[in-house]
Amino acid sequence: MKLKIKMRQRPAKRNAAWSKIAGMTLIELILACAILAILSSAAVPLARMTVQRQRESELRRTLREMRSAIDRYKDDADKNLIRTEVGSENYPPDLQTLVDGVAVSIPANAPAGISAAALATASAGNATTAAGASAPSFSASDVPNKVRYLRKIPIDPMTGKADWGMRAVQDAPDSDSWSGHNVFDVYTQSTATAIDGTQYKDW
């Protein structure tokens, strides 16, 4: 009879020991989850900040690329290589014109046999592209019939759309509406605030 009682007590002691071990494992699991949650909460803002910095860098690069294209169009128009509308101040009528390209007229004193695009390239001298590389030199047979200043209208990294705010020479410097006469400057239509506290639309 005593043997039977001992046999019944052994499983009870074993179950109690397993319960203690299981309880300790559960506490450790809760602590591990709490530590992971704390680390995750600290990593999320850092990741968001990194993404925002990348977008800001992309916005600056894109604005520089478009403004450079506008300036190159203006320079060629000032040299009477591009026919512009009266009142445009030799700025492009819209951004799509920079993508579609324009025909460049050849002055009467230009060398014989030279194409319009070759003349525009030669007149640019040491002009640089948006990436900062020197503009390549072409012969009359190598150049296209039109001069294109942009490959495409870039996407705004802040809005995700190729919808840029534009200002004409006739518009006020802080104007948010485009009069439509020409494109003197471009800006993002995002109303968000940058990391440095400035407004993206003021860049």
C-alpha positions as CSV (number, residue, x, y, z in Angstrom):
1,M,0.0,0.0,0.0
2,K,2.8,2.4,0.8
3,L,4.4,1.6,-2.5
4,K,1.3,2.7,-4.3
5,I,1.2,6.0,-2.5
6,K,4.8,6.7,-3.4
7,M,4.1,5.9,-7.1
8,R,1.2,8.4,-7.0
9,Q,3.3,11.1,-5.4
10,R,6.2,11.0,-7.9
11,P,4.1,12.2,-11.0
12,A,2.8,15.1,-8.9
13,K,6.3,16.2,-8.0
14,R,7.4,15.9,-11.6
15,N,4.4,18.0,-12.8
16,A,5.2,20.7,-10.2
17,A,8.8,20.9,-11.4
18,W,7.6,21.2,-15.1
19,S,5.2,23.9,-14.1
20,K,8.0,26.0,-12.5
21,I,10.2,25.5,-15.7
22,A,7.2,26.5,-17.9
23,G,6.5,29.5,-15.8
24,M,10.1,30.8,-16.1
25,T,10.1,30.2,-19.8
26,L,6.9,32.3,-20.2
27,I,8.4,35.2,-18.2
28,E,11.5,35.1,-20.3
29,L,9.4,35.1,-23.5
30,I,7.4,38.2,-22.2
31,L,10.7,40.0,-21.4
32,A,12.1,39.2,-24.8
33,C,9.0,40.5,-26.5
34,A,9.1,43.7,-24.5
35,I,12.7,44.3,-25.4
36,L,12.0,43.7,-29.1
37,A,9.0,46.1,-28.9
38,I,11.3,48.8,-27.4
39,L,13.9,48.3,-30.0
40,S,11.4,48.4,-32.8
41,S,9.8,51.6,-31.5
42,A,13.2,53.2,-31.6
43,A,14.1,51.9,-35.1
44,V,10.9,53.0,-36.8
45,P,11.5,56.7,-36.5
46,L,15.1,56.2,-37.6
47,A,14.0,54.4,-40.7
48,R,11.4,57.1,-41.5
49,M,14.0,59.7,-41.1
50,T,16.3,57.9,-43.5
51,V,13.6,57.5,-46.1
52,Q,12.7,61.2,-45.8
53,R,16.4,62.2,-46.2
54,Q,16.5,60.1,-49.4
55,R,13.4,61.8,-50.8
56,E,14.8,65.2,-50.0
57,S,18.0,64.4,-51.8
58,E,16.0,63.2,-54.8
59,L,13.9,66.3,-54.8
60,R,16.9,68.6,-54.8
61,R,18.5,66.6,-57.7
62,T,15.3,66.7,-59.7
63,L,14.8,70.4,-59.2
64,R,18.4,71.1,-60.2
65,E,17.9,69.0,-63.4
66,M,14.8,70.8,-64.5
67,R,16.1,74.3,-63.7
68,S,19.3,73.4,-65.6
69,A,17.2,72.4,-68.6
70,I,15.3,75.7,-68.4
71,D,18.5,77.7,-68.3
72,R,20.0,75.9,-71.3
73,Y,16.8,76.6,-73.3
74,K,17.0,80.2,-72.2
75,D,20.7,80.5,-73.3
76,D,20.0,79.1,-76.7
77,A,17.0,81.3,-77.2
78,D,19.0,84.4,-76.2
79,K,21.5,83.4,-78.9
80,N,18.6,83.5,-81.4
81,L,19.0,79.8,-82.0
82,I,15.4,79.1,-80.9
83,R,12.3,80.9,-82.1
84,T,10.2,82.0,-79.1
85,E,6.9,83.7,-78.6
86,V,6.7,87.4,-77.9
87,G,6.4,88.0,-74.2
88,S,8.0,84.7,-73.3
89,E,11.3,86.4,-72.3
90,N,13.0,83.4,-74.2
91,Y,11.8,80.9,-71.6
92,P,10.1,77.6,-72.6
93,P,6.3,77.7,-72.8
94,D,5.9,74.6,-70.7
95,L,7.9,71.6,-69.4
96,Q,6.7,69.3,-72.2
97,T,8.5,71.5,-74.7
98,L,11.8,70.6,-73.0
99,V,10.9,66.9,-73.5
100,D,9.6,67.1,-77.0
101,G,12.5,69.2,-78.2
102,V,12.7,72.3,-80.4
103,A,14.2,73.0,-83.8
104,V,17.2,75.3,-83.7
105,S,17.5,77.9,-86.5
106,I,20.9,78.3,-88.2
107,P,22.2,81.9,-88.5
108,A,23.3,83.2,-91.9
109,N,27.0,83.4,-90.7
110,A,27.0,79.7,-89.6
111,P,29.5,77.3,-91.3
112,A,28.1,75.6,-94.4
113,G,26.6,72.2,-93.9
114,I,26.3,72.4,-90.1
115,S,22.9,71.2,-88.7
116,A,20.8,73.2,-86.3
117,A,21.4,70.8,-83.4
118,A,25.1,70.8,-84.0
119,L,25.2,74.6,-83.9
120,A,23.3,74.6,-80.6
121,T,25.7,72.2,-79.1
122,A,28.7,74.2,-80.4
123,S,27.2,77.4,-79.1
124,A,26.9,75.9,-75.6
125,G,30.7,75.8,-75.3
126,N,31.6,74.1,-72.1
127,A,28.0,73.8,-70.9
128,T,27.4,70.9,-68.5
129,T,24.6,68.5,-68.3
130,A,22.4,68.0,-65.3
131,A,24.7,65.3,-64.1
132,G,27.7,67.6,-64.2
133,A,29.4,66.0,-67.1
134,S,30.7,68.0,-70.0
135,A,28.4,68.3,-73.0
136,P,29.6,66.0,-75.8
137,S,30.6,67.4,-79.2
138,F,28.8,66.1,-82.3
139,S,29.4,66.4,-85.9
140,A,26.7,67.5,-88.3
141,S,25.8,63.9,-89.1
142,D,25.7,62.7,-85.5
143,V,23.1,65.1,-84.0
144,P,19.3,64.8,-84.1
145,N,17.1,67.3,-85.9
146,K,15.7,68.6,-82.6
147,V,17.4,69.6,-79.4
148,R,15.8,68.0,-76.3
149,Y,16.6,69.4,-72.9
150,L,14.9,66.8,-70.8
151,R,14.4,63.0,-71.4
152,K,11.1,63.1,-69.5
153,I,9.2,65.2,-66.9
154,P,10.5,63.6,-63.7
155,I,8.3,62.3,-60.9
156,D,8.1,64.5,-57.8
157,P,9.4,62.2,-55.0
158,M,7.2,64.0,-52.4
159,T,3.9,63.7,-54.2
160,G,4.6,60.7,-56.5
161,K,3.3,62.6,-59.5
162,A,4.9,64.4,-62.4
163,D,2.8,67.5,-61.5
164,W,5.0,70.4,-60.7
165,G,4.2,73.9,-59.7
166,M,5.5,76.5,-62.2
167,R,6.1,80.2,-62.2
168,A,6.5,82.6,-65.1
169,V,8.7,85.6,-65.3
170,Q,5.6,87.8,-64.9
171,D,4.5,85.9,-61.7
172,A,5.4,87.1,-58.2
173,P,8.3,85.2,-56.6
174,D,6.0,83.6,-54.0
175,S,3.1,83.0,-56.3
176,D,1.3,79.7,-56.1
177,S,-0.5,80.1,-59.4
178,W,1.0,80.0,-62.9
179,S,0.0,82.6,-65.4
180,G,0.9,80.3,-68.3
181,H,3.1,82.7,-70.3
182,N,6.4,80.8,-69.8
183,V,8.2,78.6,-67.3
184,F,10.8,80.6,-65.4
185,D,10.9,78.3,-62.3
186,V,9.5,75.0,-61.0
187,Y,8.7,73.8,-57.5
188,T,7.1,70.9,-55.7
189,Q,3.5,71.1,-54.8
190,S,4.0,69.3,-51.6
191,T,2.9,71.3,-48.5
192,A,5.1,69.2,-46.1
193,T,7.9,70.5,-44.0
194,A,11.5,69.4,-44.5
195,I,13.8,68.0,-41.8
196,D,15.5,71.4,-41.5
197,G,12.1,73.1,-40.9
198,T,11.8,74.7,-44.3
199,Q,8.9,74.2,-46.7
200,Y,9.5,71.9,-49.7
201,K,7.6,74.3,-52.0
202,D,10.2,77.0,-51.1
203,W,13.2,75.0,-52.4
